[in-house]
Amino acid sequence: MPLTLTPWHDPPSLPDLKPEEVHLWRFPLVCSDPLEPLLDEQELQRAKRLRSPEKARAFVVARARLRQILSGYLDMEPQSLRFSYGRAGKPALVGLADSPAFNLAHSGNWAVCAVVSRGEVGVDVETINPGLDYAPLARRFFSETENQWLRACPEPRRLRCFYRIWTRKEAWLKGKGDGFSDPDQDIGPAHLAGSCTCDGNWWLRSFPLARDSLATLALSQEFSLVQRWDAFPLSG
């Protein structure tokens, strides 16, 4: 699939979501502004259930920024947006005709949001931990085909290969509205090698999000261009 990625650059004041484009927004999970007023009660309760203050703050920032990004497409106040959730927790906008599809992921200090006007989309990002004991995770969550491919990777590259499979599988499952609870869901041999792959039903594109962060975009339809935007400055 000829899928061109732009460099990361400043977004327009009013994003124009063309049918052939995917919009990717990255932003740091730091902000000095009070963002809780942008969230609804369900989101606030989810944040309170997180035992780690750092994870709770990251959740608040990610959800508030998501609302701000989507409000730019819809000409609505961020706090007025309403969401529904699929069986695996995938969010979607409700009560709006022709609203865009979107997906959100965050890890470490960074988050990424993907937006499309058609089809389904999933995105995942992971911060690469050089000391991760990845083999038990692979045995638990990867299919036998995926584990075989991982074991065949040269040892110096195997950690990176693990993260590539993980982000590709996660983005694909999120795009479908599924989760890691079913390890038999195999992304298929076509998606195991290469940064941009297609199996006829799904297109996967892996890319670095920031230093030591790897991300994957999953698309249920073909697109020609991925616009990559820095949504918010580091200072918040």
C-alpha positions in Angstrom: 0.0 0.0 0.0 1.5 3.4 -0.9 1.0 5.1 2.4 3.0 8.3 2.8 3.7 9.7 6.2 4.4 13.4 6.6 7.0 14.7 9.1 5.6 15.7 12.5 4.5 19.4 12.1 2.2 22.0 13.5 -1.5 21.4 12.8 -3.9 23.8 11.1 -6.3 25.8 13.3 -9.2 23.9 11.7 -8.3 20.4 10.5 -9.8 19.3 7.2 -10.3 15.5 7.2 -10.1 14.4 3.6 -11.4 10.9 2.6 -7.9 9.8 1.5 -6.1 11.0 4.6 -5.4 9.7 8.1 -4.8 12.3 10.8 -2.3 11.3 13.5 -1.9 13.6 16.5 0.9 13.1 19.1 1.1 15.0 22.4 3.1 14.7 25.6 1.2 13.6 28.8 2.2 16.7 30.7 0.1 19.8 31.3 -0.1 22.4 34.0 -3.7 23.4 33.2 -6.6 21.9 35.1 -8.1 19.5 32.6 -10.6 17.6 34.8 -13.5 20.0 33.9 -13.3 18.7 30.3 -14.1 15.1 31.4 -17.4 13.5 32.1 -18.3 11.7 35.3 -17.5 8.3 33.9 -14.0 9.4 32.9 -13.4 11.0 36.3 -14.4 7.9 38.1 -12.1 5.8 35.9 -9.2 8.1 36.8 -10.0 7.8 40.5 -9.9 4.0 40.3 -6.3 4.1 39.1 -4.0 3.5 42.1 -1.0 5.2 40.6 -1.3 9.0 40.7 1.0 9.1 37.6 -1.3 6.8 35.7 -4.4 8.7 36.8 -2.9 12.0 35.6 -1.9 10.5 32.3 -5.4 9.2 31.8 -6.9 12.7 32.5 -4.5 14.4 30.2 -5.0 11.8 27.4 -8.8 12.0 27.6 -8.9 15.7 27.8 -6.6 16.1 24.9 -8.7 13.6 22.9 -11.7 15.7 23.5 -9.9 18.9 22.4 -8.7 17.2 19.2 -12.1 15.8 18.3 -13.8 19.1 19.0 -11.8 20.8 16.3 -13.4 18.5 13.7 -16.9 18.9 15.1 -17.1 22.6 16.0 -18.2 21.7 19.5 -17.0 22.3 23.1 -14.7 19.5 24.2 -16.8 18.8 27.4 -20.0 18.4 25.4 -18.8 15.3 23.5 -20.4 12.0 24.5 -18.9 8.5 24.0 -20.1 5.0 23.9 -17.9 2.0 24.5 -17.6 -1.4 22.7 -17.3 -4.7 24.5 -13.5 -4.3 24.7 -13.7 -0.6 25.7 -13.2 0.9 22.2 -14.7 4.5 22.4 -16.9 6.0 19.7 -18.8 9.3 19.4 -22.6 9.2 19.9 -25.4 11.5 18.9 -23.5 12.9 15.9 -24.1 12.2 12.3 -21.1 11.5 10.1 -18.7 11.8 13.0 -15.1 10.6 12.5 -13.7 7.3 13.7 -10.8 7.6 16.1 -8.5 5.7 18.4 -6.2 6.7 21.3 -3.2 5.2 22.9 -0.6 6.3 25.4 2.6 5.0 27.0 5.3 6.6 29.1 5.3 10.3 28.4 3.5 10.3 25.0 0.1 9.7 23.5 -1.2 9.4 20.0 -4.6 9.8 18.5 -5.7 8.6 15.0 -8.7 10.0 13.2 -10.3 8.9 9.9 -13.5 9.8 8.1 -14.3 6.2 7.0 -13.7 2.6 8.1 -12.2 1.5 11.4 -8.9 2.6 12.9 -6.7 1.4 15.8 -3.5 2.7 17.2 -1.0 1.6 19.8 2.2 2.9 21.2 4.7 1.4 23.6 7.8 2.8 25.3 10.7 0.4 24.7 12.2 -1.0 27.9 15.7 -2.4 27.1 15.5 -4.7 30.2 12.0 -6.1 29.5 11.7 -9.9 30.0 9.6 -10.2 26.9 9.7 -14.0 26.4 7.0 -14.8 29.0 4.8 -12.1 27.6 5.2 -13.4 24.1 4.3 -17.0 25.2 1.2 -15.7 27.0 -0.2 -13.2 24.5 1.2 -14.2 21.0 0.0 -17.0 18.8 2.3 -19.8 17.9 2.9 -18.3 14.5 3.9 -15.0 16.0 6.2 -16.7 18.6 7.9 -18.7 15.8 8.6 -15.6 13.9 9.9 -13.8 17.0 12.3 -16.7 17.8 13.6 -16.6 14.2 14.6 -12.9 14.6 18.3 -12.3 15.2 19.0 -12.0 18.9 20.2 -8.3 18.8 16.9 -7.3 17.1 14.5 -9.6 19.0 13.4 -7.0 21.6 12.5 -4.6 18.8 10.8 -7.3 17.0 8.7 -8.1 20.1 7.6 -4.5 20.4 6.7 -4.4 16.7 4.5 -7.5 17.0 3.0 -6.2 20.2 2.0 -2.8 18.8 0.8 -4.3 15.5 -1.3 -6.9 17.3 -2.7 -4.3 19.8 -3.5 -1.7 17.1 -5.2 -4.4 14.9 -7.3 -5.7 17.8 -8.2 -2.2 18.9 -9.3 -1.4 15.3 -11.5 -4.5 15.3 -12.9 -3.7 18.8 -11.3 -6.8 20.3 -8.7 -7.2 23.0 -5.7 -9.4 24.0 -8.0 -11.7 26.0 -8.0 -14.1 23.0 -4.4 -15.1 22.3 -5.5 -17.2 19.3 -6.3 -14.1 17.3 -3.3 -14.1 14.9 -2.4 -11.0 12.9 -1.2 -13.4 10.1 2.1 -13.9 8.4 1.6 -10.9 6.0 1.8 -8.6 9.0 4.9 -10.0 10.6 7.6 -8.6 8.4 7.9 -5.0 7.2 6.9 -1.7 8.6 3.9 -1.3 6.2 1.9 -4.4 5.4 -1.5 -5.4 4.0 -3.4 -8.7 4.0 -6.4 -7.6 1.9 -8.5 -6.7 4.9 -6.3 -4.6 7.2 -3.3 -2.3 6.6 -0.7 -1.9 9.3 1.9 0.8 9.5 4.6 1.0 12.2 6.6 4.1 13.0 8.6 5.7 15.8 6.4 8.1 17.8 9.2 9.7 19.8 12.6 8.6 21.2 12.3 5.0 22.5 8.6 4.8 21.5 7.2 2.6 18.8 3.7 2.9 17.4 1.5 1.1 14.9 -1.5 2.3 13.0 -4.2 -0.2 11.9 -6.7 0.7 9.1 -9.6 -1.3 7.8 -9.6 0.6 4.5 -6.9 1.9 2.1 -5.6 5.5 2.5 -2.8 7.3 0.7 -1.5 9.9 3.2 -1.0 10.1 7.0 -0.8 13.7 8.2 1.3 13.7 11.4 0.7 16.6 13.8 2.2 17.8 17.1 -1.0 18.6 18.9 0.2 20.5 22.0 3.5 22.0 23.1 5.4 20.4 25.9 4.6 23.2 28.3 0.9 22.4 28.1 
